[in-house]
Amino acid sequence: PGTDMADFREVFAKAKHIAIITGAGVSAESGVPTFRGAGGFWRKWQAQELATPGAFARNPSRVWEFYHYRREVMLSKHPNPAHIAIAECEKRLSKQGRSVVVITQNIDELHRKAGTKHLLEIHGSLFKTRCTSCGNVAANYKSPICPALAGKGLKRPRGQQRDIVPLWCLSRCEEDGCNGLLRPHVVWFGEALDPGVLTAVEKELDICDLCLVVGTSSVVYPAAMFAPQVSARGVPVAEFNMEPTPATNRFR
């Protein structure tokens, strides 16, 4: 479909509650590795091989090296004009009694860094941990996340040995008397989305009168269904992507 900015401006001007669904494309300009597609390798592993409950059960040290590496990369990245425009939109519209919610598949917290307040992170965050024993979720911005992971996760010269981080040296829960092994608070392949977050998303989609899809291919479920279900009830959906996606023809 051709871009009809006049139509979009008219719809945007009337909208009272805007839902913005974002994906990896929003963060690409900040230099965030997506780990999707043919180039999505960390060392010799496809990222999807490490982002599973089974991988963590088999080798928590390797998985934590991968996520420690990702955390350290993200600490050096900054919001780009897309994140800033979205945060600015929320700020300006709130002064007019209108609201914006950002529903993101990203775990990099760049929306938060840009100043977005009403944010639903459906896949969790690189900067939160969850205890595998007591289930406590906590924000964690330590760098490195634990002393044993300092300098880990980076590429090393060929032939140089890698020291495996012992299990007891990995990050542990700080709740009283727990000391359980921490894991990244992200949704891995094969895991369900947090029901509480999903309920919050459904409520927002039910009341929005305009939906923007920004930087996402609309192929990862269940997020791929969010905008089509809004469109199905007659609410305008505007897609902001560099190229058409499998969902483009379902939107206005």
Salt bridges, closest charged atoms under 4 A:
ASP7 OD1 - ARG252 NH2 3.19
GLU10 OE2 - LYS14 NZ 3.66
GLU65 OE1 - ARG43 NH2 2.47
GLU72 OE2 - HIS68 ND1 3.94
GLU88 OE2 - ARG92 NE 3.15
GLU109 OE1 - ARG112 NE 3.90
GLU121 OE1 - ARG112 NH2 2.79
GLU121 OE1 - LYS128 NZ 3.79
GLU174 OE2 - LYS142 NZ 2.80
GLU191 OE2 - ARG183 NH1 2.77
GLU204 OE1 - HIS17 NE2 2.63
GLU204 OE2 - HIS118 NE2 3.24
